[in-house]
Amino acid sequence: MDKDGIALPGTPERDLLELVLPDELPQHVAIIMDGNGRWAQARNLPRVEGHRAGIRAVRASVETAARLGIPTVTLYAFSTENWKRPALEVKALWGLAKNFIDAELDTFKRNNLRFRTIGDISRLDTSVQRYLKRAMTATAECTGTLVQIALNYSGRNEITRMIRNAVNRAADGDLQPESITEQWIDDHLDTAGTPDPDLLIRTSGEFRLSNFLLWQVAYSEIYISQVLWPDFDAAEFLKATLSYQKRERRFGGLSSEPAATAAPSGESSV
Ligand code: FPP
């Protein structure tokens, strides 16, 4: 440990686990998985091998979150912009998504993990949609950690779809302007029913949001890991959690204590 209580690199996973405060866990961890291509490149492998290795890291983060009892984990697997990648890489990514479901569905059920996607899956190949829906249905009753995979997702696309939905309802006379509150918006985004991420992790040392959960990360604590995604293991997840537990969260106020009264409109200050 260094003087601020942050675990030093190389600390064994078991020791890190003991440092985690069970009463101060993030309730929702969102992850921008970055660096698969660079990981593969460094090994003279095709980029897709980086994505394949990335699946191991997905498993490690999900397992660690479940072990800690973190209620929600959201992973950014395929953005609406990722269609611009070479066709072979896109095809491989969807193949990996299907393999992931095939390989993990039983484990999810056995460990009481619920699977859900966020993003516009209506635009995906019908066979992929079938896979995703099967996994969601099969785990719908699970009450443990919710694992949300962002597929064909971007924050702007999610907000655009939510606004279209609102306008359509208003045109049908089912929605009045004053009914549109922050809560209404929360309830009509893909992430409806989950709290905003307390912790947003991005790997590979990049400082960007890349169109991920733009509405929801308003007050998230951000943790940038230098590690490339395929190397992001349980110990790295624990280090991110420990870093989060050292932060003072103010939500625009002056201390971590909840404000006595909210602003009249329910909008927060800076
Ligand atoms: C970013 O790395 C990673 C992605 C665009 C895809 C992430 C996908 C996986 C880990 C596999 C699929 C996962 C699931 C859960 C189905 P990059 O390729 O942009 O890396 P680079 O910046 O080094 O090129």
Residues whose N, C-alpha, C, O or C-beta is under 5 A from the ligand:
A	BS01	FPP	M33 D34 G35 N36 G37 R38 W39 H51 G54 I55 V58 Y76 A77 L93 L96 A97 F100
